Each structure stands twice: as structure tokens, then as C-alpha cells.
Amino acid sequence: MTTGLTDLQRKKLEHAFHLWDADHNGQIELNDYLQYADNIAAVLKLDANSQYYKSLKTKFHDLFEKLRKSADKDLDGKVSLQEFVDHYGNDFVIPKKIEALTLIGSDVFKFIDSNGDGTISIEEYVGFLAGWRVPEDEAKNAFSLLTKGTGTLSYDDYLHLFNDFWLSTDPNALGNSIFSIIK
């Protein structure tokens, strides 16, 4: 059990968990990650036989395996909400492992920045969140909030917001909305 998390930090971790739990069965499983990859592929209109689609599926398979190996304490092949909170809370949030989170955030940024121009546009951000079934209007509202109306997110701004999501105890931190607005 994770101790030392604030109520806000726990709420953010629960929000992230529910985004990944695609079938809403209270467990994150391989199929949830593969469903997310399929959702992204649909948004990007990828051909199921394309190399990019196959690479996307492999990447999400590998991401799940990495999470499962480090968080699945009861070895049932799934990650429960408590296991997820314990993993991220104990391994990243409480010890404030900014360097490790920055590496993860950097990978996420590169994934969202699908055209590789070094910024995230509203279209890229909305497409990314569509993979998690976040409604388009909600994604657009979050993006507007995050960018303060500028229309793009730079690499540095994204990393700052990403780290804020995981580490900040400030309920008004902009990063709290990086994965859509927490309800």
C-alpha cells in the first residue's frame, strides 16, 4: 500500500489507471494496451497491414509487459488499481524521480508529435487522447488550457506539464490536465 501520496496525487493516478483500463473491468491487461493501439490506429486511419500499425501494436505490447513486470505483484498477469497506484506512487511520485519521469515524458512527447516538428498541435493532442476514448471537445478544452491559447505545446512545456501531472500537489497546476481534465 502506498503511503505518502496526497489525495490529489492518488486521484491523478486513479485517473491515469482508468484511461488505460479500456474495458473498464478494474484491471489493466494486455488487451487494454492493444485496444489503445487499435484506437490510435483508427484515429490515424492506419492500414492494419502497414508496418507502422504493426510497430504500434508491438510497442504497446512491450509497454504493457514492462508495466506488468514491475507492477503485477500478485503475478496474475494483470495490474489492479492498487498495484498501479503502488507502482507509480512508490517508484516515481513519492521519491520524485524527475529524471525517470522525464525520460517517459520524452517518449510520450515523441509519440504524440506524429509529424516530428518538435511541437504538439491540437490535432495531434486530440488524436492521442482519442485513443483513450476522451471526447474531442474535452480534449480540445484541455489542450486550450494547457497551451494557454497559444495553439501548440513545445517539448519543454510538455515535459514540465507531464512532470507536474505525476509530481505536483498543487490542485491548480496546469499539468493536472495533461491526460484530459480530471473529474
Disulfide bonds with the S-S distance in Angstrom:
none
